[in-house]
Structure formats: structure tokens, C-alpha cells
């Protein structure tokens, strides 16, 4: 009879220990939130003068296919090159080019 009581207590102890380990694993879980820059379509008249100057320097024979802006003041520009291909470039409001992949 003592062996059965010991077996029951041992079983409950193992179950409670397993439950405690899984709950501590849940507490250690990290949450990662990725933010995505959302660009809103704008008119070309909303581009800042430094941006326009840089576009004319880097792409003198290209046309502006589309202009987008995010809440950080960064512009996403779709340039239509002379060959007809499109190239997406990023630039900040001060005319500094941004490398994004």
C-alpha cells in the first residue's frame, strides 16, 4: 500500500513539474513585430527641391513614372528610363539616396 501511495505522489510530482516547465517556456517567448513602410501615392509637385535636383542629376533623360511618400519623409520614385525599363529608387526629403532591397 505504501508503494501505491508513493507511486501516486511521484506521478503527480512529475505532471506538475512538466506543467511548470511548459509555462516557463511560454513566458520566455519573444514577440517580434516587423513594421512595413507604407508609401502613399503623391503628385510630382509635392517633391522637395533637393529631390528634384538629384533626380535631374542622376536621371537627366528619364521620366518620372510615379512618386510615393511615407511618414518618415522618404520618397519612392519609379523612374522610366530612356530604354523604356522602369527602375525604383528611394530618396529622402533632403536629396540623399537610400539603398533598399
Z-matrix of the N, CA and C atoms (Angstrom, degrees):
N
C 1 1.439
C 2 1.526 1 111.36
N 3 1.327 2 117.02 1 -38.37
C 4 1.455 3 120.86 2 178.12
C 5 1.532 4 110.16 3 -63.75
N 6 1.330 5 115.85 4 -34.83
C 7 1.458 6 119.28 5 -179.90
C 8 1.529 7 110.90 6 -65.79
N 9 1.341 8 117.13 7 -38.85
C 10 1.473 9 120.22 8 179.11
C 11 1.531 10 111.12 9 -66.85
N 12 1.314 11 116.76 10 -42.07
C 13 1.460 12 120.48 11 178.60
C 14 1.534 13 109.82 12 -63.36
N 15 1.315 14 117.25 13 -41.91
C 16 1.454 15 121.26 14 178.02
C 17 1.522 16 110.69 15 -64.41
N 18 1.312 17 117.70 16 -39.51
C 19 1.454 18 122.46 17 178.69
C 20 1.534 19 111.25 18 -64.85
N 21 1.347 20 117.23 19 -39.70
C 22 1.460 21 121.34 20 179.08
C 23 1.521 22 110.35 21 -66.42
N 24 1.326 23 117.76 22 -45.86
C 25 1.469 24 120.80 23 179.06
C 26 1.536 25 111.49 24 -64.12
N 27 1.321 26 116.04 25 -39.02
C 28 1.451 27 120.36 26 178.36
C 29 1.532 28 110.94 27 -64.73
N 30 1.327 29 117.31 28 -40.32
C 31 1.462 30 122.07 29 178.63
C 32 1.529 31 110.90 30 -64.00
N 33 1.328 32 117.38 31 -45.97
C 34 1.461 33 120.57 32 178.28
C 35 1.527 34 111.28 33 -63.57
N 36 1.311 35 117.23 34 -38.36
C 37 1.462 36 120.90 35 178.93
C 38 1.528 37 111.33 36 -63.65
N 39 1.312 38 116.91 37 -41.60
C 40 1.466 39 120.10 38 179.13
C 41 1.524 40 110.21 39 -66.77
N 42 1.331 41 117.53 40 -40.98
C 43 1.471 42 120.53 41 -179.86
C 44 1.523 43 111.18 42 -65.29
N 45 1.323 44 117.57 43 -42.59
C 46 1.457 45 120.26 44 179.45
C 47 1.520 46 111.13 45 -67.46
N 48 1.315 47 117.89 46 -36.32
C 49 1.451 48 121.80 47 178.64
C 50 1.530 49 110.04 48 -66.28
N 51 1.326 50 117.56 49 -41.95
C 52 1.467 51 121.10 50 178.66
C 53 1.521 52 110.46 51 -64.74
N 54 1.323 53 117.33 52 -38.72
C 55 1.454 54 121.01 53 178.62
C 56 1.522 55 110.61 54 -66.46
N 57 1.315 56 117.78 55 -40.25
C 58 1.467 57 121.35 56 179.91
C 59 1.521 58 110.80 57 -65.17
N 60 1.312 59 118.54 58 -36.93
C 61 1.461 60 121.26 59 179.95
C 62 1.525 61 111.09 60 -67.82
N 63 1.306 62 117.69 61 -41.50
C 64 1.470 63 118.94 62 -178.62
C 65 1.522 64 111.01 63 -69.56
N 66 1.331 65 118.18 64 -35.25
C 67 1.463 66 118.81 65 179.02
C 68 1.525 67 110.87 66 -70.55
N 69 1.329 68 118.53 67 -33.22
C 70 1.461 69 119.45 68 177.72
C 71 1.523 70 110.21 69 -71.29
N 72 1.322 71 118.42 70 -31.25
C 73 1.462 72 121.06 71 175.87
C 74 1.526 73 110.61 72 -65.74
N 75 1.300 74 117.06 73 -35.97
C 76 1.468 75 120.72 74 178.98
C 77 1.527 76 110.20 75 -67.08
N 78 1.298 77 117.83 76 -37.99
C 79 1.458 78 121.71 77 -179.99
C 80 1.520 79 110.84 78 -65.46
N 81 1.338 80 118.08 79 -33.84
C 82 1.451 81 122.22 80 -177.57
C 83 1.525 82 113.47 81 -79.93
N 84 1.297 83 118.19 82 -4.94
C 85 1.456 84 121.26 83 -178.70
C 86 1.520 85 110.03 84 -68.65
N 87 1.343 86 116.29 85 132.18
C 88 1.451 87 121.41 86 -179.82
C 89 1.522 88 109.37 87 -95.96
N 90 1.301 89 115.23 88 148.68
C 91 1.457 90 121.28 89 177.23
C 92 1.519 91 107.47 90 -108.68
N 93 1.336 92 116.22 91 125.62
C 94 1.453 93 122.12 92 178.95
C 95 1.511 94 108.10 93 -115.01
N 96 1.315 95 116.06 94 125.14
C 97 1.455 96 121.40 95 179.65
C 98 1.520 97 107.80 96 -116.39
N 99 1.316 98 115.57 97 121.32
C 100 1.456 99 120.63 98 177.06
C 101 1.517 100 108.95 99 -96.48
N 102 1.306 101 115.20 100 128.40
C 103 1.453 102 118.77 101 176.77
C 104 1.514 103 108.87 102 -99.27
N 105 1.281 104 115.02 103 141.34
C 106 1.454 105 120.84 104 -179.15
C 107 1.519 106 108.06 105 -113.22
N 108 1.331 107 114.67 106 130.52
C 109 1.457 108 118.69 107 176.68
C 110 1.511 109 108.84 108 -70.25
N 111 1.306 110 115.97 109 120.96
C 112 1.453 111 119.53 110 177.93
C 113 1.516 112 108.45 111 -100.75
N 114 1.298 113 114.61 112 125.04
C 115 1.455 114 121.46 113 179.49
C 116 1.520 115 108.78 114 -101.64
N 117 1.324 116 115.05 115 137.95
C 118 1.464 117 122.51 116 179.37
C 119 1.522 118 107.74 117 -111.57
N 120 1.317 119 116.64 118 135.01
C 121 1.456 120 121.15 119 -179.06
C 122 1.531 121 109.83 120 -65.13
N 123 1.331 122 114.95 121 135.57
C 124 1.461 123 121.24 122 179.86
C 125 1.529 124 109.09 123 -130.02
N 126 1.311 125 115.09 124 168.55
C 127 1.463 126 120.80 125 174.55
C 128 1.523 127 108.56 126 -82.81
N 129 1.317 128 116.75 127 153.58
C 130 1.463 129 120.15 128 -179.88
C 131 1.529 130 111.52 129 -64.86
N 132 1.312 131 117.70 130 -20.92
C 133 1.470 132 120.64 131 178.75
C 134 1.534 133 112.11 132 -70.33
N 135 1.334 134 117.50 133 -14.84
C 136 1.464 135 121.33 134 -179.99
C 137 1.530 136 112.50 135 -86.67
N 138 1.328 137 117.95 136 -2.54
C 139 1.462 138 120.57 137 177.65
C 140 1.524 139 109.57 138 -72.35
N 141 1.317 140 116.31 139 143.35
C 142 1.469 141 120.82 140 -179.68
C 143 1.533 142 109.63 141 -77.68
N 144 1.338 143 117.69 142 154.54
C 145 1.474 144 120.80 143 179.32
C 146 1.540 145 114.53 144 -54.75
N 147 1.350 146 119.69 145 -41.97
C 148 1.475 147 117.99 146 177.49
C 149 1.534 148 112.79 147 -61.42
N 150 1.320 149 116.88 148 -34.59
C 151 1.463 150 120.50 149 179.00
C 152 1.526 151 109.67 150 -67.12
N 153 1.300 152 116.78 151 -44.72
C 154 1.472 153 121.10 152 179.89
C 155 1.525 154 110.34 153 -61.52
N 156 1.334 155 117.40 154 -42.05
C 157 1.464 156 121.09 155 179.20
C 158 1.529 157 111.38 156 -61.59
N 159 1.325 158 116.84 157 -43.37
C 160 1.465 159 120.93 158 -179.81
C 161 1.525 160 111.42 159 -66.90
N 162 1.318 161 116.76 160 -38.59
C 163 1.468 162 119.90 161 177.86
C 164 1.522 163 109.91 162 -62.22
N 165 1.334 164 116.40 163 -44.63
C 166 1.466 165 119.86 164 -179.15
C 167 1.533 166 111.61 165 -66.51
N 168 1.347 167 117.57 166 -30.86
C 169 1.462 168 120.67 167 177.73
C 170 1.533 169 111.46 168 -71.74
N 171 1.319 170 115.69 169 -49.18
C 172 1.461 171 121.00 170 -173.19
C 173 1.532 172 113.45 171 -81.06
N 174 1.305 173 117.44 172 -33.38
C 175 1.470 174 122.00 173 -175.75
C 176 1.531 175 110.07 174 -129.95
N 177 1.331 176 118.71 175 66.63
C 178 1.474 177 120.11 176 -174.88
C 179 1.530 178 113.81 177 -68.32
N 180 1.327 179 118.68 178 -27.75
C 181 1.470 180 120.56 179 -177.93
C 182 1.520 181 112.65 180 -102.66
N 183 1.316 182 118.05 181 4.29
C 184 1.465 183 121.94 182 -177.65
C 185 1.515 184 111.51 183 -94.56
N 186 1.336 185 113.96 184 164.05
C 187 1.465 186 120.36 185 175.73
C 188 1.519 187 108.63 186 -115.51
N 189 1.313 188 114.71 187 153.61
C 190 1.461 189 120.40 188 178.55
C 191 1.524 190 108.47 189 -84.78
N 192 1.329 191 116.20 190 115.39
C 193 1.457 192 121.26 191 -179.30
C 194 1.516 193 113.10 192 -85.62
N 195 1.313 194 117.27 193 -29.37
C 196 1.455 195 121.60 194 179.90
C 197 1.507 196 110.60 195 -171.83
N 198 1.314 197 115.87 196 149.49
C 199 1.469 198 121.29 197 179.70
C 200 1.522 199 108.77 198 -130.49
N 201 1.326 200 115.39 199 134.12
C 202 1.455 201 122.13 200 179.78
C 203 1.518 202 108.43 201 -133.71
N 204 1.337 203 116.75 202 152.87
C 205 1.454 204 121.37 203 -178.92
C 206 1.518 205 109.27 204 -137.64
N 207 1.345 206 116.62 205 141.71
C 208 1.465 207 120.04 206 174.47
C 209 1.522 208 110.23 207 -105.68
N 210 1.326 209 116.99 208 179.81
C 211 1.467 210 120.70 209 -176.19
C 212 1.525 211 113.33 210 -74.05
N 213 1.338 212 118.79 211 -9.29
C 214 1.463 213 121.98 212 176.79
C 215 1.524 214 111.96 213 -88.07
N 216 1.319 215 117.39 214 -2.87
C 217 1.460 216 120.70 215 -178.55
C 218 1.519 217 112.86 216 85.96
N 219 1.334 218 116.92 217 15.85
C 220 1.460 219 121.21 218 177.92
C 221 1.522 220 109.19 219 -94.50
N 222 1.331 221 114.85 220 144.95
C 223 1.453 222 120.55 221 -179.13
C 224 1.518 223 110.27 222 -109.59
N 225 1.307 224 115.52 223 141.13
C 226 1.458 225 123.17 224 171.53
C 227 1.523 226 105.24 225 -111.87
N 228 1.335 227 116.40 226 117.35
C 229 1.454 228 120.90 227 -175.63
C 230 1.523 229 109.64 228 -116.01
N 231 1.306 230 116.45 229 134.54
C 232 1.458 231 121.67 230 174.55
C 233 1.514 232 106.64 231 -103.76
N 234 1.332 233 114.69 232 111.43
C 235 1.451 234 121.21 233 -177.87
C 236 1.522 235 109.57 234 -98.29
N 237 1.331 236 116.45 235 133.24
C 238 1.459 237 121.67 236 174.97
C 239 1.524 238 106.23 237 -99.56
N 240 1.324 239 115.53 238 109.72
C 241 1.459 240 120.83 239 -176.49
C 242 1.525 241 110.69 240 -74.73
N 243 1.307 242 115.93 241 166.38
C 244 1.462 243 121.76 242 -177.92
C 245 1.534 244 111.16 243 -59.17
N 246 1.333 245 116.71 244 -32.02
C 247 1.461 246 121.23 245 179.45
C 248 1.534 247 112.52 246 -73.70
N 249 1.324 248 117.13 247 -10.95
C 250 1.458 249 121.45 248 179.77
C 251 1.520 250 113.58 249 100.15
N 252 1.327 251 117.03 250 -9.05
C 253 1.459 252 119.78 251 178.35
C 254 1.527 253 110.30 252 -79.43
N 255 1.308 254 114.63 253 155.89
C 256 1.465 255 120.50 254 -179.67
C 257 1.519 256 109.40 255 -105.50
N 258 1.302 257 115.39 256 142.22
C 259 1.462 258 121.47 257 178.42
C 260 1.524 259 108.08 258 -133.24
N 261 1.323 260 116.14 259 130.20
C 262 1.464 261 121.33 260 177.91
C 263 1.521 262 108.78 261 -96.42
N 264 1.324 263 116.39 262 126.10
C 265 1.461 264 121.94 263 179.38
C 266 1.528 265 108.76 264 -127.98
N 267 1.320 266 115.04 265 156.30
C 268 1.465 267 121.71 266 -179.49
C 269 1.520 268 108.78 267 -122.86
N 270 1.307 269 115.81 268 139.59
C 271 1.464 270 121.51 269 -178.67
C 272 1.528 271 108.24 270 -149.21
N 273 1.323 272 116.83 271 145.76
C 274 1.465 273 118.69 272 177.71
C 275 1.529 274 109.80 273 -88.20
N 276 1.307 275 116.06 274 176.46
C 277 1.472 276 121.13 275 -174.55
C 278 1.521 277 113.39 276 -67.85
N 279 1.347 278 116.92 277 -13.95
C 280 1.461 279 121.13 278 -179.28
C 281 1.526 280 112.78 279 -97.53
N 282 1.337 281 116.52 280 1.73
C 283 1.459 282 120.63 281 178.72
C 284 1.514 283 114.58 282 90.26
N 285 1.322 284 117.86 283 15.34
C 286 1.475 285 122.13 284 177.17
C 287 1.525 286 109.33 285 -92.44
N 288 1.339 287 116.24 286 128.21
C 289 1.465 288 120.93 287 -179.91
C 290 1.503 289 110.40 288 -71.61
N 291 1.336 290 117.09 289 144.79
C 292 1.455 291 123.61 290 -179.26
C 293 1.519 292 107.96 291 -120.43
N 294 1.333 293 116.55 292 132.53
C 295 1.459 294 120.77 293 176.38
C 296 1.519 295 108.62 294 -93.23
N 297 1.321 296 116.97 295 114.71
C 298 1.456 297 122.35 296 175.86
C 299 1.508 298 107.52 297 -126.89
N 300 1.294 299 115.32 298 143.39
C 301 1.464 300 119.94 299 178.22
C 302 1.487 301 110.24 300 -115.70
